[in-house]
Amino acid sequence: RSTKSTSTGDRSPTGSLVEPGAGLPQLVRGNAGNQPGRLPTPVGSPGHCFKRVTLTKPTFCHNCSDFIWGLVGFLCEVCNLMCHEKCLKNLRVTCSCMAPTLVQVPVAHCFGPAGLKKRFCCVCRKPTEGNASLRCEVCEMHVHADCSVFSCADCRLCHQDGTQTLDTFQHHWREGNLPTGARCEGCRRSCASSDVLAGMRCEWCGITSHAACYAVLPPACKLGRLASVLLPPSSVQLSSRNYSKMHCYRIAEGSHHDMDEVGPSSPVAPRETPQTSSSESAKQAVRVFDGDDALKRGAFRLVSVPRVTRKEELEAALRAFYLPDAPQRYELQALGTLQPLHSEDVLNRNGTLEHKKDAPPEAWVLRAVPLDTEVLKVHVSLRQMNQTRFYATENRNHVIQVSLLIGGLPLLLPREEYTQLVQEHLSVKSDDDVCVCVCVCSPGAVVLQVSCFSEAERVYMLAKDTAVCGKQLTTLVIPHILHNKLARGACPMLVFVNPKSGGMKGRELLYNFRKLLNPHQVFDISNGGPLAGFHTFREVPRFRVLVCGGDGTVGWVLGVLEAIRHKLACSEPPMGIVPLGTGNDLARVLRWGPGYSGEDPHHILLSLEEADEVLMDRWTILLDAQDLSEDASQGDPDSGYLEPPKIVQMNNYFGLGIDAEVSLDFHQAREGDPDKFTSRFHNKGVYVKVGLQKLSHTRNLHKHLRLQVDKQEIELPNIEGLIFLNIPSWGSGADLWGSEGDSRFGRPRIDDGMLEVLGVTGVVHMGQVQSGLRSGIRIAQGNYIRITVTKPIPVQVDGEPWIQSSGHIIISAAGPKVRMLRKSKQKQKKSSGTKDARSESPSSREGGH
């Protein structure tokens, strides 16, 4: 088979270290050693083409990251690596043009838009700036958009494909972009640099080293401090031959930035360096096309060459396309008139192009020199030809099984009807060669087990464009976790991230967790929901869950867990929270803070590993809306409106009246213009504005409600809002119950099996509670609530509001308690500086549950 490479590195995809230059011929570029200022390629640094340059500004060495004293430095004309003369002897960094040849089996990158932090390109080693830079969603590969096509495919290998066995696990090194304060694992000196691309870092365990030191470190990787929460690649199996890495890691296609070619609209600038002494007037930019295919597509690169002599044009063209071969194997053919070719004529010209003899060439076409005994003639990209590999593998009859999760189907159907829907809309048919097994994993979702790559690819692409009963289907590729290969005592972390929460913070957390952990254990909850993650971990005997989002996201994950817990080997996984919402009341109670403010994701994972497990009640609310009009009560069923019962789950609180009305107005404002609601401060400002518009409301809610607590009638005071609390935090951290003792009621706890019933008299009362000046009106405590509503009123459950019709509302305990992770006090003190006084709930300050 042939595989095309696409990033930099010097190891096999399993992470085993490959000695730079081992078994490779040293690069010879014509008579480079005899040209003024050129140096022969140092032994141990394949691909570099060094030139002595005069330094005109402060410069740092890329090998040792120290300052270069003096006026002389040594610059690689291919990858822009700069180093001391003394570092030439022990230089181990491979040039970008030679790096792909050191990767045994390429693993493609998943490039997407880069962040705003300063980074250095791993191909040309220059700083990345603005929107023209990309980053891999899985590893620390940062490149310019025009450099991405010259990066080699050395991304992390995060799973087995069934054809290889990962018996040993070794470091996966990536050069540069180290965190501030990083120290070498070998010499213990600082190895980070904010000025150049320097230093090495293992992308699994996180250890750092100098470029001259990393090769002497033990090759075995122990996965670092996150070993107990990380899903090792040897335990994940995925047959992914026909799927891109974006599909394998369930990365939304909207975040993928396709930069497969560089066209005339975005030409690559000449590769000048500030250290060279040649003037701009002495050079000119020439367009060079990489073969006839690039000429047909109009994709070229600008190459800077001297105006006087043409001797360096070929070498400059090879450097521009990162081709490490000898110049004698290539030639430049002049192109006089640059005209677009709209057919296959370029393949029928027998390698010749018309050129006006008297006119200077406007562009050049880079081609391979024809051989006397030529068998294969190449008309496509020479760069692609250079990166093509051929492998001889043992012919084994591997068992192919591709798992596809199909969501968006109608709810609560029998398995036979789900099978019929799949066969009807996706044209799935099983025969002797193709076996498709339909497994119902949750209401509205099925898993297809396909035994043929081509059939799995067809079903995947068709399902993405198919709608059933007016609802678009979702399809995801699901890996299989080999739980028997997990280490003893391992407790991997299942991470759900809502990228739409917290502005851009959710997107950055998703990226950071994919880098720190195995991307197969990190799920974008906006792409298929939580079901994909739980189905992937269904056979893992012990794991934890991390939810990055608001209270609504946490409730969503808990609801899916409740629905499929009977199918999980670990039916009660404890759950931690990274608060990305507006209120984040549950996160406050569990000491995770009022909101995410940029904490190090690595520290978050360590805090979760040391967190305490606590139990929390969950409640079921039955909304049975019945028509109470006179006509309906007299037996005329067609004269009134009858709504079927509705069941919702509650984790935090349930409100009727004024607080639900304010929440409803806010929800409608956000739905009308969601782009403005990306900041917690803006959201709270809108809440205040909406609340001020409700000052004129009268206290008559009690006239339209009848309340029973534990089958006892409760007389309601003059209130405008009725609230039922499960946790001691309400409305972004307010203490609605209060801290005063009361002999009538017990102390509230999140696991006491009781709900606290309180009332508020209006917006002014709510504002006083928010300010800590008052508390709510205590009404009752109980575990079975029955409410009779005589008119439509606003209600809200955990911040999700709607208008509820008249009828009965019943609140009761929802099955077993759920396990939550509460941040330990010692860890909280270390990570907290000056925080909002309301960031913790009263129960967390007092040490209760």
Secondary structure, 3 states (H helix, E strand, C coil): CEEECCCCCCECCCCCECCCCCCCCCCCCCCHHHCCCECCCCCCCCCCCEEEEECCCCCECCCCCCECCCCEEEEECCCCCEECCHHHCCCCCCCCCCHHHHCCCCECCCEEECCCCCEECCCCCCEECHHHEEEECCCCCEEEHHHHHHCCCECCCCCECCCCCCCCCECCEEECCCCCCCEECCCCCECCCCCCCCCEEECCCCCEECCCCHHHCCCECCCHHHCCCCCCHHHEECCCCCCCHHHHCCCCHHHCCCCCCCCCCCCCCCCCCCCCCCCHHHEEEEEEEEHHHHHHHCCEEEEEEECCCCCCHHHHHHHHCCCCCCHHHEEEEEECCCCCCCCHHHHHCCCCCCCCCCCCCCEEEEEECCCCCCCCCCCCCHHHHHHEEECCCCCCCCCCCEEEEEECCCCCCCHHHHHHHHHHHHCCCCCCCCCEEEEEEECCEEEEEECCHHHHHHHHHHHHCCEECCEECEEEEECEECHHHCCCCCCCEEEEECCCCCCCHHHHHHHHHHHHCCHHHEEECCCCCCHHHHHHCCCCCCCEEEEEECHHHHHHHHHHHHHHHHHCCCCCCCEEEEECCCCCHHHHHCCCCCCCCCCCHHHHHHHHHCCEEEEECCEEEEEEECCCCHHHHCCCCCCCCCCCCEEEEECCEEEEEHHHHHHHHHHHHHHHCHHHCCCHHHHHHHHHHHHHCCCCCCCCHHHHEEEEECCEEECCCCCCEEEEECCCCECCCECCCCCCCCCCCCCCCCCCCCEEEEEECCHHHHHHHHCCCCCCEEEEEECEEEEEECCCEEEEECCEEEEECCEEEEEEECCCCEEEEECCHHHHHHHCCCCCCCCCCHHHHHCCC
